[in-house]
């Protein structure tokens, strides 16, 4: 379906893996190397990866805010 296989069914990729895949995908989209029938699916994959990265960054930001107040909240992968 056009995904690189890095995000197997189940566990989502790490932030670093998602960011690397997103960078590769953006380069392909900008280069125009994808057939028309793959553009939409790859664009959707990029949107999903971008959301994953933003969500993970927001989670880290929230934890830093808690640490700044002297309270450590347990980390969760959700």
N, C-alpha and C positions, 0 to 999 in steps of 0.2 A: 504494500500500500504506500510505499515511498518513505517509510521511516527507516532509520539507519539500524534499527535493532538494538540500540542502546537502552531503550526503555522497554524491557520485556514486560509481559503481563505480570502484574503484581506490584512490586516495589518500584516507585519512581526513581529516576536517576538522581545522583547527588547534585548539589548546586553547581559544582565545577563541571561535571559531565553535561548537565543541561545547558550551561553557558557555552561550553565548547561546541556542542551540537547546534545551538542557536547561531553562533558565529559562522559555522560552516554553511548552515542553511541560508542565512542572510547573504553570504557571498554568492551562493548558487542563484538565489533569486535576483540579486543585483546584476549578475553576469548574464542572465537570460538563458542559462544552460538547461533549463527544465522544459520538457514538453508541456504544452498547454493543459493537457489532462491531469498533470501532476501539480500544476501551480496552486490550485485551490487546496489540495490536501497538504502540500508542504507549507502553505501559508497558515493553515489551521494548526499544523504541528508547531510552527514557530510561535503562534499565539499561545498555545498551550505551554510551551517551554518558557516563554516570557512571563506568563502568569505564575508558573512554578517558581521562577527566580525571584519575582517580586514578592511572592508570599513568603519565601524563605528569608529574604532580606527584612521584611516587615516583622517576622518572628524574632529575628536576631535583634532588631531595633527595640522591640518590646522587652526582650530580656535585658538588654543594656540599660533601659530605663529603670527596670526593677533593681538591677545591680547598683545603679546610681543612688537609689534610695536605701541601699543597705539590705535589701531582701533578695535572696536567691530563689528563684522559682525553678522547679525541675524542668529540664529540657524535654520537649516532646517532638516527635517526628511527624505529627499530624499536620 
